């Protein structure tokens, strides 16, 4: 009967280790996600600036010498 007692703590440790790994992975993915979101924001703003610049350039009258 002593074998079930040995199996349960090992199983408990396995579950704890898995939970710790999942927590580390979740933190890593959260950091990557935040970084990607920040990069997407910068690209979006750069694209909007280019579109605004083109819009202003196309609506302004041509320069005459």
PDB file of N, CA, C, O and CB in Angstrom:
ATOM      1  N   UNK A   1       0.801  -1.201   0.000  1.00  0.00           N
ATOM      2  CA  UNK A   1       0.000   0.000   0.000  1.00  0.00           C
ATOM      3  C   UNK A   1       0.843   1.264   0.000  1.00  0.00           C
ATOM      4  O   UNK A   1       0.302   2.360  -0.143  1.00  0.00           O
ATOM      5  CB  UNK A   1      -0.911  -0.001   1.181  1.00  0.00           C
ATOM      6  N   UNK A   2       2.118   1.141   0.152  1.00  0.00           N
ATOM      7  CA  UNK A   2       2.960   2.330   0.195  1.00  0.00           C
ATOM      8  C   UNK A   2       3.193   2.927  -1.190  1.00  0.00           C
ATOM      9  O   UNK A   2       3.572   4.093  -1.298  1.00  0.00           O
ATOM     10  CB  UNK A   2       4.287   1.997   0.836  1.00  0.00           C
ATOM     11  N   UNK A   3       2.974   2.146  -2.252  1.00  0.00           N
ATOM     12  CA  UNK A   3       3.209   2.678  -3.600  1.00  0.00           C
ATOM     13  C   UNK A   3       2.237   3.800  -3.987  1.00  0.00           C
ATOM     14  O   UNK A   3       2.690   4.755  -4.618  1.00  0.00           O
ATOM     15  CB  UNK A   3       3.106   1.557  -4.611  1.00  0.00           C
ATOM     16  N   UNK A   4       0.948   3.762  -3.662  1.00  0.00           N
ATOM     17  CA  UNK A   4       0.072   4.883  -4.021  1.00  0.00           C
ATOM     18  C   UNK A   4       0.521   6.194  -3.369  1.00  0.00           C
ATOM     19  O   UNK A   4       0.363   7.262  -3.961  1.00  0.00           O
ATOM     20  CB  UNK A   4      -1.369   4.572  -3.615  1.00  0.00           C
ATOM     21  N   UNK A   5       1.076   6.125  -2.162  1.00  0.00           N
ATOM     22  CA  UNK A   5       1.548   7.352  -1.508  1.00  0.00           C
ATOM     23  C   UNK A   5       2.734   7.944  -2.273  1.00  0.00           C
ATOM     24  O   UNK A   5       2.881   9.165  -2.326  1.00  0.00           O
ATOM     25  CB  UNK A   5       1.947   7.066  -0.038  1.00  0.00           C
ATOM     26  N   UNK A   6       3.562   7.116  -2.852  1.00  0.00           N
ATOM     27  CA  UNK A   6       4.719   7.606  -3.605  1.00  0.00           C
ATOM     28  C   UNK A   6       4.290   8.176  -4.954  1.00  0.00           C
ATOM     29  O   UNK A   6       4.904   9.114  -5.464  1.00  0.00           O
ATOM     30  CB  UNK A   6       5.744   6.478  -3.809  1.00  0.00           C
ATOM     31  N   UNK A   7       3.250   7.611  -5.518  1.00  0.00           N
ATOM     32  CA  UNK A   7       2.785   8.064  -6.825  1.00  0.00           C
ATOM     33  C   UNK A   7       2.124   9.436  -6.709  1.00  0.00           C
ATOM     34  O   UNK A   7       2.351  10.292  -7.564  1.00  0.00           O
ATOM     35  CB  UNK A   7       1.804   7.046  -7.434  1.00  0.00           C
ATOM     36  N   UNK A   8       1.334   9.662  -5.702  1.00  0.00           N
ATOM     37  CA  UNK A   8       0.611  10.918  -5.564  1.00  0.00           C
ATOM     38  C   UNK A   8       1.549  12.121  -5.418  1.00  0.00           C
ATOM     39  O   UNK A   8       1.341  13.114  -6.114  1.00  0.00           O
ATOM     40  CB  UNK A   8      -0.318  10.844  -4.371  1.00  0.00           C
ATOM     41  N   UNK A   9       2.569  12.089  -4.553  1.00  0.00           N
ATOM     42  CA  UNK A   9       3.459  13.253  -4.474  1.00  0.00           C
ATOM     43  C   UNK A   9       4.196  13.499  -5.784  1.00  0.00           C
ATOM     44  O   UNK A   9       4.388  14.647  -6.183  1.00  0.00           O
ATOM     45  CB  UNK A   9       4.466  13.068  -3.347  1.00  0.00           C
ATOM     46  N   UNK A  10       4.607  12.432  -6.452  1.00  0.00           N
ATOM     47  CA  UNK A  10       5.275  12.609  -7.736  1.00  0.00           C
ATOM     48  C   UNK A  10       4.312  13.241  -8.731  1.00  0.00           C
ATOM     49  O   UNK A  10       4.705  14.122  -9.496  1.00  0.00           O
ATOM     50  CB  UNK A  10       5.804  11.259  -8.274  1.00  0.00           C
ATOM     51  N   UNK A  11       3.084  12.814  -8.730  1.00  0.00           N
ATOM     52  CA  UNK A  11       2.071  13.380  -9.626  1.00  0.00           C
ATOM     53  C   UNK A  11       1.800  14.831  -9.247  1.00  0.00           C
ATOM     54  O   UNK A  11       1.634  15.681 -10.122  1.00  0.00           O
ATOM     55  CB  UNK A  11       0.759  12.553  -9.571  1.00  0.00           C
ATOM     56  N   UNK A  12       1.756  15.112  -7.969  1.00  0.00           N
ATOM     57  CA  UNK A  12       1.561  16.489  -7.503  1.00  0.00           C
ATOM     58  C   UNK A  12       2.697  17.389  -7.951  1.00  0.00           C
ATOM     59  O   UNK A  12       2.461  18.507  -8.409  1.00  0.00           O
ATOM     60  CB  UNK A  12       1.440  16.525  -5.982  1.00  0.00           C
ATOM     61  N   UNK A  13       3.930  16.912  -7.822  1.00  0.00           N
ATOM     62  CA  UNK A  13       5.098  17.683  -8.261  1.00  0.00           C
ATOM     63  C   UNK A  13       5.051  17.907  -9.770  1.00  0.00           C
ATOM     64  O   UNK A  13       5.405  18.974 -10.270  1.00  0.00           O
ATOM     65  CB  UNK A  13       6.408  16.960  -7.869  1.00  0.00           C
ATOM     66  N   UNK A  14       4.604  16.871 -10.480  1.00  0.00           N
ATOM     67  CA  UNK A  14       4.497  16.993 -11.941  1.00  0.00           C
ATOM     68  C   UNK A  14       3.493  18.075 -12.322  1.00  0.00           C
ATOM     69  O   UNK A  14       3.745  18.868 -13.230  1.00  0.00           O
ATOM     70  CB  UNK A  14       4.086  15.646 -12.569  1.00  0.00           C
ATOM     71  N   UNK A  15       2.361  18.108 -11.634  1.00  0.00           N
ATOM     72  CA  UNK A  15       1.347  19.124 -11.912  1.00  0.00           C
ATOM     73  C   UNK A  15       1.853  20.521 -11.567  1.00  0.00           C
ATOM     74  O   UNK A  15       1.597  21.478 -12.298  1.00  0.00           O
ATOM     75  CB  UNK A  15       0.067  18.823 -11.132  1.00  0.00           C
ATOM     76  N   UNK A  16       2.570  20.634 -10.452  1.00  0.00           N
ATOM     77  CA  UNK A  16       3.136  21.930 -10.061  1.00  0.00           C
ATOM     78  C   UNK A  16       4.160  22.394 -11.092  1.00  0.00           C
ATOM     79  O   UNK A  16       4.171  23.563 -11.479  1.00  0.00           O
ATOM     80  CB  UNK A  16       3.788  21.842  -8.662  1.00  0.00           C
ATOM     81  N   UNK A  17       5.016  21.481 -11.533  1.00  0.00           N
ATOM     82  CA  UNK A  17       6.014  21.833 -12.548  1.00  0.00           C
ATOM     83  C   UNK A  17       5.345  22.272 -13.840  1.00  0.00           C
ATOM     84  O   UNK A  17       5.779  23.235 -14.473  1.00  0.00           O
ATOM     85  CB  UNK A  17       6.948  20.649 -12.818  1.00  0.00           C
ATOM     86  N   UNK A  18       4.301  21.576 -14.227  1.00  0.00           N
ATOM     87  CA  UNK A  18       3.575  21.937 -15.443  1.00  0.00           C
ATOM     88  C   UNK A  18       2.928  23.317 -15.283  1.00  0.00           C
ATOM     89  O   UNK A  18       2.968  24.133 -16.204  1.00  0.00           O
ATOM     90  CB  UNK A  18       2.502  20.870 -15.773  1.00  0.00           C
ATOM     91  N   UNK A  19       2.341  23.572 -14.131  1.00  0.00           N
ATOM     92  CA  UNK A  19       1.717  24.876 -13.879  1.00  0.00           C
ATOM     93  C   UNK A  19       2.761  25.988 -13.929  1.00  0.00           C
ATOM     94  O   UNK A  19       2.487  27.061 -14.465  1.00  0.00           O
ATOM     95  CB  UNK A  19       0.999  24.882 -12.510  1.00  0.00           C
ATOM     96  N   UNK A  20       3.947  25.751 -13.383  1.00  0.00           N
ATOM     97  CA  UNK A  20       5.011  26.752 -13.418  1.00  0.00           C
ATOM     98  C   UNK A  20       5.467  27.015 -14.851  1.00  0.00           C
ATOM     99  O   UNK A  20       5.703  28.160 -15.234  1.00  0.00           O
ATOM    100  CB  UNK A  20       6.201  26.301 -12.560  1.00  0.00           C
ATOM    101  N   UNK A  21       5.587  25.961 -15.627  1.00  0.00           N
ATOM    102  CA  UNK A  21       5.997  26.110 -17.025  1.00  0.00           C
ATOM    103  C   UNK A  21       4.947  26.898 -17.800  1.00  0.00           C
ATOM    104  O   UNK A  21       5.287  27.782 -18.587  1.00  0.00           O
ATOM    105  CB  UNK A  21       6.222  24.729 -17.680  1.00  0.00           C
ATOM    106  N   UNK A  22       3.685  26.584 -17.581  1.00  0.00           N
ATOM    107  CA  UNK A  22       2.615  27.306 -18.257  1.00  0.00           C
ATOM    108  C   UNK A  22       2.609  28.784 -17.868  1.00  0.00           C
ATOM    109  O   UNK A  22       2.379  29.651 -18.711  1.00  0.00           O
ATOM    110  CB  UNK A  22       1.264  26.673 -17.931  1.00  0.00           C
ATOM    111  N   UNK A  23       2.861  29.065 -16.603  1.00  0.00           N
ATOM    112  CA  UNK A  23       2.911  30.452 -16.140  1.00  0.00           C
ATOM    113  C   UNK A  23       4.068  31.198 -16.803  1.00  0.00           C
ATOM    114  O   UNK A  23       3.910  32.347 -17.216  1.00  0.00           O
ATOM    115  CB  UNK A  23       3.051  30.505 -14.605  1.00  0.00           C
ATOM    116  N   UNK A  24       5.231  30.548 -16.907  1.00  0.00           N
ATOM    117  CA  UNK A  24       6.379  31.177 -17.580  1.00  0.00           C
ATOM    118  C   UNK A  24       6.072  31.416 -19.056  1.00  0.00           C
ATOM    119  O   UNK A  24       6.377  32.477 -19.601  1.00  0.00           O
ATOM    120  CB  UNK A  24       7.644  30.296 -17.438  1.00  0.00           C
ATOM    121  N   UNK A  25       5.462  30.414 -19.695  1.00  0.00           N
ATOM    122  CA  UNK A  25       5.105  30.558 -21.107  1.00  0.00           C
ATOM    123  C   UNK A  25       4.096  31.694 -21.305  1.00  0.00           C
ATOM    124  O   UNK A  25       4.211  32.475 -22.250  1.00  0.00           O
ATOM    125  CB  UNK A  25       4.530  29.237 -21.650  1.00  0.00           C
ATOM    126  N   UNK A  26       3.123  31.777 -20.423  1.00  0.00           N
ATOM    127  CA  UNK A  26       2.112  32.832 -20.531  1.00  0.00           C
ATOM    128  C   UNK A  26       2.762  34.208 -20.374  1.00  0.00           C
ATOM    129  O   UNK A  26       2.421  35.146 -21.094  1.00  0.00           O
ATOM    130  CB  UNK A  26       1.002  32.636 -19.467  1.00  0.00           C
ATOM    131  N   UNK A  27       3.685  34.322 -19.442  1.00  0.00           N
ATOM    132  CA  UNK A  27       4.379  35.602 -19.246  1.00  0.00           C
ATOM    133  C   UNK A  27       5.199  35.954 -20.490  1.00  0.00           C
ATOM    134  O   UNK A  27       5.202  37.100 -20.941  1.00  0.00           O
ATOM    135  CB  UNK A  27       5.298  35.542 -17.994  1.00  0.00           C
ATOM    136  N   UNK A  28       5.882  34.966 -21.026  1.00  0.00           N
ATOM    137  CA  UNK A  28       6.688  35.182 -22.227  1.00  0.00           C
ATOM    138  C   UNK A  28       5.807  35.627 -23.394  1.00  0.00           C
ATOM    139  O   UNK A  28       6.146  36.569 -24.111  1.00  0.00           O
ATOM    140  CB  UNK A  28       7.458  33.899 -22.599  1.00  0.00           C
ATOM    141  N   UNK A  29       4.683  34.952 -23.580  1.00  0.00           N
ATOM    142  CA  UNK A  29       3.778  35.305 -24.669  1.00  0.00           C
ATOM    143  C   UNK A  29       3.161  36.692 -24.453  1.00  0.00           C
ATOM    144  O   UNK A  29       2.939  37.434 -25.410  1.00  0.00           O
ATOM    145  CB  UNK A  29       2.672  34.251 -24.799  1.00  0.00           C
ATOM    146  N   UNK A  30       2.890  37.031 -23.197  1.00  0.00           N
ATOM    147  CA  UNK A  30       2.340  38.362 -22.911  1.00  0.00           C
ATOM    148  C   UNK A  30       3.348  39.438 -23.283  1.00  0.00           C
ATOM    149  O   UNK A  30       2.977  40.466 -23.849  1.00  0.00           O
ATOM    150  CB  UNK A  30       1.950  38.487 -21.419  1.00  0.00           C
ATOM    151  N   UNK A  31       4.622  39.212 -22.969  1.00  0.00           N
ATOM    152  CA  UNK A  31       5.657  40.183 -23.324  1.00  0.00           C
ATOM    153  C   UNK A  31       5.786  40.295 -24.843  1.00  0.00           C
ATOM    154  O   UNK A  31       5.891  41.397 -25.381  1.00  0.00           O
ATOM    155  CB  UNK A  31       7.012  39.784 -22.699  1.00  0.00           C
ATOM    156  N   UNK A  32       5.778  39.158 -25.525  1.00  0.00           N
ATOM    157  CA  UNK A  32       5.851  39.194 -26.987  1.00  0.00           C
ATOM    158  C   UNK A  32       4.634  39.894 -27.584  1.00  0.00           C
ATOM    159  O   UNK A  32       4.760  40.677 -28.525  1.00  0.00           O
ATOM    160  CB  UNK A  32       5.967  37.774 -27.551  1.00  0.00           C
ATOM    161  N   UNK A  33       3.476  39.613 -27.041  1.00  0.00           N
ATOM    162  CA  UNK A  33       2.247  40.217 -27.542  1.00  0.00           C
ATOM    163  C   UNK A  33       2.282  41.731 -27.360  1.00  0.00           C
ATOM    164  O   UNK A  33       1.900  42.474 -28.265  1.00  0.00           O
ATOM    165  CB  UNK A  33       1.024  39.622 -26.827  1.00  0.00           C
ATOM    166  N   UNK A  34       2.736  42.190 -26.203  1.00  0.00           N
ATOM    167  CA  UNK A  34       2.828  43.626 -25.960  1.00  0.00           C
ATOM    168  C   UNK A  34       3.821  44.265 -26.916  1.00  0.00           C
ATOM    169  O   UNK A  34       3.580  45.357 -27.431  1.00  0.00           O
ATOM    170  CB  UNK A  34       3.234  43.905 -24.508  1.00  0.00           C
ATOM    171  N   UNK A  35       4.924  43.593 -27.150  1.00  0.00           N
ATOM    172  CA  UNK A  35       5.930  44.113 -28.073  1.00  0.00           C
ATOM    173  C   UNK A  35       5.381  44.191 -29.490  1.00  0.00           C
ATOM    174  O   UNK A  35       5.587  45.188 -30.182  1.00  0.00           O
ATOM    175  CB  UNK A  35       7.185  43.240 -28.044  1.00  0.00           C
ATOM    176  N   UNK A  36       4.687  43.152 -29.925  1.00  0.00           N
ATOM    177  CA  UNK A  36       4.102  43.151 -31.265  1.00  0.00           C
ATOM    178  C   UNK A  36       3.014  44.217 -31.400  1.00  0.00           C
ATOM    179  O   UNK A  36       2.904  44.863 -32.443  1.00  0.00           O
ATOM    180  CB  UNK A  36       3.526  41.770 -31.588  1.00  0.00           C
ATOM    181  N   UNK A  37       2.224  44.399 -30.366  1.00  0.00           N
ATOM    182  CA  UNK A  37       1.177  45.423 -30.402  1.00  0.00           C
ATOM    183  C   UNK A  37       1.801  46.810 -30.501  1.00  0.00           C
ATOM    184  O   UNK A  37       1.303  47.665 -31.232  1.00  0.00           O
ATOM    185  CB  UNK A  37       0.275  45.328 -29.150  1.00  0.00           C
ATOM    186  N   UNK A  38       2.876  47.032 -29.775  1.00  0.00           N
ATOM    187  CA  UNK A  38       3.570  48.316 -29.826  1.00  0.00           C
ATOM    188  C   UNK A  38       4.151  48.557 -31.215  1.00  0.00           C
ATOM    189  O   UNK A  38       4.063  49.662 -31.749  1.00  0.00           O
ATOM    190  CB  UNK A  38       4.682  48.371 -28.766  1.00  0.00           C
ATOM    191  N   UNK A  39       4.742  47.522 -31.790  1.00  0.00           N
ATOM    192  CA  UNK A  39       5.298  47.637 -33.138  1.00  0.00           C
ATOM    193  C   UNK A  39       4.180  47.908 -34.150  1.00  0.00           C
ATOM    194  O   UNK A  39       4.357  48.717 -35.061  1.00  0.00           O
ATOM    195  CB  UNK A  39       6.072  46.350 -33.520  1.00  0.00           C
ATOM    196  N   UNK A  40       3.055  47.253 -34.003  1.00  0.00           N
ATOM    197  CA  UNK A  40       1.921  47.476 -34.897  1.00  0.00           C
ATOM    198  C   UNK A  40       1.431  48.917 -34.785  1.00  0.00           C
ATOM    199  O   UNK A  40       1.092  49.535 -35.794  1.00  0.00           O
ATOM    200  CB  UNK A  40       0.776  46.493 -34.578  1.00  0.00           C
ATOM    201  N   UNK A  41       1.390  49.455 -33.573  1.00  0.00           N
ATOM    202  CA  UNK A  41       0.985  50.845 -33.386  1.00  0.00           C
ATOM    203  C   UNK A  41       1.931  51.799 -34.110  1.00  0.00           C
ATOM    204  O   UNK A  41       1.486  52.733 -34.777  1.00  0.00           O
ATOM    205  CB  UNK A  41       0.934  51.187 -31.897  1.00  0.00           C
ATOM    206  N   UNK A  42       3.239  51.562 -33.978  1.00  0.00           N
ATOM    207  CA  UNK A  42       4.213  52.427 -34.634  1.00  0.00           C
ATOM    208  C   UNK A  42       4.068  52.360 -36.157  1.00  0.00           C
ATOM    209  O   UNK A  42       4.142  53.381 -36.840  1.00  0.00           O
ATOM    210  CB  UNK A  42       5.639  52.035 -34.219  1.00  0.00           C
ATOM    211  N   UNK A  43       3.862  51.154 -36.680  1.00  0.00           N
ATOM    212  CA  UNK A  43       3.684  51.016 -38.127  1.00  0.00           C
ATOM    213  C   UNK A  43       2.402  51.692 -38.599  1.00  0.00           C
ATOM    214  O   UNK A  43       2.380  52.322 -39.656  1.00  0.00           O
ATOM    215  CB  UNK A  43       3.667  49.538 -38.520  1.00  0.00           C
ATOM    216  N   UNK A  44       1.344  51.563 -37.820  1.00  0.00           N
ATOM    217  CA  UNK A  44       0.077  52.194 -38.169  1.00  0.00           C
ATOM    218  C   UNK A  44       0.239  53.712 -38.203  1.00  0.00           C
ATOM    219  O   UNK A  44      -0.231  54.358 -39.139  1.00  0.00           O
ATOM    220  CB  UNK A  44      -1.025  51.791 -37.168  1.00  0.00           C
ATOM    221  N   UNK A  45       0.888  54.281 -37.212  1.00  0.00           N
ATOM    222  CA  UNK A  45       1.096  55.725 -37.180  1.00  0.00           C
ATOM    223  C   UNK A  45       1.969  56.187 -38.342  1.00  0.00           C
ATOM    224  O   UNK A  45       1.705  57.228 -38.944  1.00  0.00           O
ATOM    225  CB  UNK A  45       1.730  56.139 -35.854  1.00  0.00           C
ATOM    226  N   UNK A  46       3.001  55.422 -38.656  1.00  0.00           N
ATOM    227  CA  UNK A  46       3.864  55.772 -39.791  1.00  0.00           C
ATOM    228  C   UNK A  46       3.061  55.744 -41.090  1.00  0.00           C
ATOM    229  O   UNK A  46       3.215  56.632 -41.929  1.00  0.00           O
ATOM    230  CB  UNK A  46       5.072  54.803 -39.882  1.00  0.00           C
ATOM    231  N   UNK A  47       2.215  54.747 -41.264  1.00  0.00           N
ATOM    232  CA  UNK A  47       1.373  54.659 -42.450  1.00  0.00           C
ATOM    233  C   UNK A  47       0.390  55.813 -42.535  1.00  0.00           C
ATOM    234  O   UNK A  47       0.178  56.370 -43.612  1.00  0.00           O
ATOM    235  CB  UNK A  47       0.624  53.345 -42.462  1.00  0.00           C
ATOM    236  N   UNK A  48      -0.209  56.177 -41.412  1.00  0.00           N
ATOM    237  CA  UNK A  48      -1.152  57.298 -41.400  1.00  0.00           C
ATOM    238  C   UNK A  48      -0.444  58.608 -41.744  1.00  0.00           C
ATOM    239  O   UNK A  48      -0.991  59.444 -42.464  1.00  0.00           O
ATOM    240  CB  UNK A  48      -1.836  57.410 -40.025  1.00  0.00           C
ATOM    241  N   UNK A  49       0.772  58.783 -41.228  1.00  0.00           N
ATOM    242  CA  UNK A  49       1.539  59.996 -41.555  1.00  0.00           C
ATOM    243  C   UNK A  49       1.820  60.069 -43.052  1.00  0.00           C
ATOM    244  O   UNK A  49       1.701  61.132 -43.660  1.00  0.00           O
ATOM    245  CB  UNK A  49       2.867  60.031 -40.765  1.00  0.00           C
ATOM    246  N   UNK A  50       2.192  58.941 -43.641  1.00  0.00           N
ATOM    247  CA  UNK A  50       2.444  58.928 -45.090  1.00  0.00           C
ATOM    248  C   UNK A  50       1.182  59.261 -45.878  1.00  0.00           C
ATOM    249  O   UNK A  50       1.229  60.024 -46.843  1.00  0.00           O
ATOM    250  CB  UNK A  50       2.982  57.559 -45.526  1.00  0.00           C
ATOM    251  N   UNK A  51       0.057  58.688 -45.464  1.00  0.00           N
ATOM    252  CA  UNK A  51      -1.197  58.979 -46.166  1.00  0.00           C
ATOM    253  C   UNK A  51      -1.595  60.444 -46.010  1.00  0.00           C
ATOM    254  O   UNK A  51      -2.064  61.062 -46.966  1.00  0.00           O
ATOM    255  CB  UNK A  51      -2.320  58.076 -45.644  1.00  0.00           C
ATOM    256  N   UNK A  52      -1.414  60.998 -44.827  1.00  0.00           N
ATOM    257  CA  UNK A  52      -1.732  62.405 -44.613  1.00  0.00           C
ATOM    258  C   UNK A  52      -0.834  63.291 -45.473  1.00  0.00           C
ATOM    259  O   UNK A  52      -1.296  64.265 -46.067  1.00  0.00           O
ATOM    260  CB  UNK A  52      -1.581  62.773 -43.125  1.00  0.00           C
ATOM    261  N   UNK A  53       0.437  62.950 -45.534  1.00  0.00           N
ATOM    262  CA  UNK A  53       1.380  63.733 -46.324  1.00  0.00           C
ATOM    263  C   UNK A  53       0.984  63.697 -47.798  1.00  0.00           C
ATOM    264  O   UNK A  53       1.022  64.725 -48.473  1.00  0.00           O
ATOM    265  CB  UNK A  53       2.819  63.206 -46.136  1.00  0.00           C
ATOM    266  N   UNK A  54       0.604  62.523 -48.304  1.00  0.00           N
ATOM    267  CA  UNK A  54       0.181  62.406 -49.698  1.00  0.00           C
ATOM    268  C   UNK A  54      -1.101  63.193 -49.939  1.00  0.00           C
ATOM    269  O   UNK A  54      -1.259  63.827 -50.982  1.00  0.00           O
ATOM    270  CB  UNK A  54      -0.022  60.931 -50.079  1.00  0.00           C
ATOM    271  N   UNK A  55      -2.004  63.152 -48.985  1.00  0.00           N
ATOM    272  CA  UNK A  55      -3.270  63.873 -49.105  1.00  0.00           C
ATOM    273  C   UNK A  55      -3.009  65.372 -49.166  1.00  0.00           C
ATOM    274  O   UNK A  55      -3.604  66.068 -49.989  1.00  0.00           O
ATOM    275  CB  UNK A  55      -4.208  63.535 -47.925  1.00  0.00           C
ATOM    276  N   UNK A  56      -2.141  65.869 -48.319  1.00  0.00           N
ATOM    277  CA  UNK A  56      -1.813  67.290 -48.315  1.00  0.00           C
ATOM    278  C   UNK A  56      -1.105  67.667 -49.604  1.00  0.00           C
ATOM    279  O   UNK A  56      -1.395  68.711 -50.189  1.00  0.00           O
ATOM    280  CB  UNK A  56      -0.941  67.646 -47.102  1.00  0.00           C
ATOM    281  N   UNK A  57      -0.178  66.828 -50.053  1.00  0.00           N
ATOM    282  CA  UNK A  57       0.550  67.098 -51.294  1.00  0.00           C
ATOM    283  C   UNK A  57      -0.381  67.132 -52.502  1.00  0.00           C
ATOM    284  O   UNK A  57      -0.179  67.944 -53.404  1.00  0.00           O
ATOM    285  CB  UNK A  57       1.631  66.048 -51.506  1.00  0.00           C
ATOM    286  N   UNK A  58      -1.374  66.286 -52.539  1.00  0.00           N
ATOM    287  CA  UNK A  58      -2.256  66.217 -53.708  1.00  0.00           C
ATOM    288  C   UNK A  58      -3.301  67.325 -53.704  1.00  0.00           C
ATOM    289  O   UNK A  58      -3.828  67.664 -54.763  1.00  0.00           O
ATOM    290  CB  UNK A  58      -2.948  64.865 -53.764  1.00  0.00           C
ATOM    291  N   UNK A  59      -3.616  67.897 -52.550  1.00  0.00           N
ATOM    292  CA  UNK A  59      -4.625  68.951 -52.490  1.00  0.00           C
ATOM    293  C   UNK A  59      -4.021  70.338 -52.600  1.00  0.00           C
ATOM    294  O   UNK A  59      -4.746  71.297 -52.867  1.00  0.00           O
ATOM    295  CB  UNK A  59      -5.411  68.842 -51.210  1.00  0.00           C
ATOM    296  N   UNK A  60      -2.727  70.476 -52.404  1.00  0.00           N
ATOM    297  CA  UNK A  60      -2.107  71.799 -52.502  1.00  0.00           C
ATOM    298  C   UNK A  60      -1.872  72.147 -53.971  1.00  0.00           C
ATOM    299  O   UNK A  60      -1.555  71.277 -54.783  1.00  0.00           O
ATOM    300  CB  UNK A  60      -0.771  71.846 -51.708  1.00  0.00           C
ATOM    301  N   UNK A  61      -2.031  73.430 -54.301  1.00  0.00           N
ATOM    302  CA  UNK A  61      -1.821  73.827 -55.697  1.00  0.00           C
ATOM    303  C   UNK A  61      -0.347  73.676 -56.085  1.00  0.00           C
ATOM    304  O   UNK A  61       0.528  73.813 -55.230  1.00  0.00           O
ATOM    305  CB  UNK A  61      -2.285  75.286 -55.921  1.00  0.00           C
ATOM    306  N   UNK A  62      -0.063  73.399 -57.341  1.00  0.00           N
ATOM    307  CA  UNK A  62       1.323  73.247 -57.763  1.00  0.00           C
ATOM    308  C   UNK A  62       2.055  74.567 -57.641  1.00  0.00           C
ATOM    309  O   UNK A  62       1.473  75.636 -57.831  1.00  0.00           O
ATOM    310  CB  UNK A  62       1.401  72.725 -59.201  1.00  0.00           C
ATOM    311  N   UNK A  63       3.330  74.484 -57.324  1.00  0.00           N
ATOM    312  CA  UNK A  63       4.159  75.669 -57.186  1.00  0.00           C
ATOM    313  C   UNK A  63       4.484  76.214 -58.566  1.00  0.00           C
ATOM    314  O   UNK A  63       4.804  75.451 -59.477  1.00  0.00           O
ATOM    315  CB  UNK A  63       5.451  75.356 -56.401  1.00  0.00           C
ATOM    316  N   UNK A  64       4.403  77.534 -58.725  1.00  0.00           N
ATOM    317  CA  UNK A  64       4.733  78.167 -59.997  1.00  0.00           C
ATOM    318  C   UNK A  64       6.006  78.961 -59.840  1.00  0.00           C
ATOM    319  O   UNK A  64       6.172  79.689 -58.861  1.00  0.00           O
ATOM    320  CB  UNK A  64       3.586  79.071 -60.488  1.00  0.00           C
ATOM    321  N   UNK A  65       6.909  78.827 -60.798  1.00  0.00           N
ATOM    322  CA  UNK A  65       8.166  79.590 -60.691  1.00  0.00           C
ATOM    323  C   UNK A  65       8.017  81.051 -60.994  1.00  0.00           C
ATOM    324  O   UNK A  65       8.996  81.795 -60.939  1.00  0.00           O
ATOM    325  CB  UNK A  65       9.186  79.022 -61.603  1.00  0.00           C
TER     326      UNK A  65
END
